[in-house]
Amino acid sequence: MHYSSALLLRLRRCHAAADAMTSEQAAQLIDDTLDLVHQRLISLEHEEQTQAHRALAEEFREWRHPSGGHIDLMVCPGFPQA
């Protein structure tokens, strides 16, 4: 997988703070992540890295085009519920 360093950092921060995250914070994190994915896809397209572009687009396909028009948020197993 080909992620930008900013995306990886944001996802690591999310994982570290997941037990204290509200649904609004999770939704904002998803929006921010999708913005970074979009920027990275544009960059990969300009760099003509079609394989990396395809892999990243596929990895986030469901996030970018969720069935039903939205992403369902749920508590992950093993994390305490607020």
N, C-alpha and C positions, 0 to 999 in steps of 0.2 A: 504494500500500500504506500501511496505517496501523499503524505500530509505535510502541510507547511508547519514550521516550528511554532508559529503563533497558535495554530489550531491545536497542536499537541499540548502546548502549555495550558490553553484554556480547558481542554478536556481533562488534563491532570488535576487542575484546580477544582473542577467540577467533582471529580471522583473523591478528592480529599474533603470536600465540604458537603457531600451528598446528604449526610444525615441531618444537616441543618438547613437544607434548601427548601424554600416554599415553592408552591406550584408556579407562582408568578416568576420567581427567580429561575426556575427550570425552563419556563417558556422563553424568558429572555435569553438564557444560555443557548437554547436551540436556535433562536433567531440570530444571535451573534455568530454561532457556529456555521449556520447556513450562509451568512454573509461572507465568512472567511472561505468556505468551500466554493462559493460562487467566484470570489476573487481568484482563488487558486485555479479553478477551471479555466478562467479567462487567461491567466498567466501560462498555463500548460498549453492552451490552444495557440497562443502567440509564439511559444517556444517550439511548437510543432511536436510536442511529446504526446502523440495520440494514444499510446498504450497507457501511460500514466493518467491521461485525461479520462479515458474510458474506465479505468479501474476506480478512480475517485468518484466519477459520476455514478457508477454502479453501487459503490459502497454507500452512498448517500441518496440513492434513488428513492427509497421509501420516505426519507425525511423531506426530500425536495418535492415529491409528488405523493403525499399520503392518500391512502384510500379513504374516502369519506371527507376529504378536504381538510383534515386536521390530524395532528399527532396526539394519540392518547397518552397521557402521563399516568404513571402508576408507581407505587412504592416498590422498590426493588427488594426481593427476598434478602433477609439478613440485615436490612437497615431498619432502625426503630421508626415507628410511625409517630408523628407529632400529636 
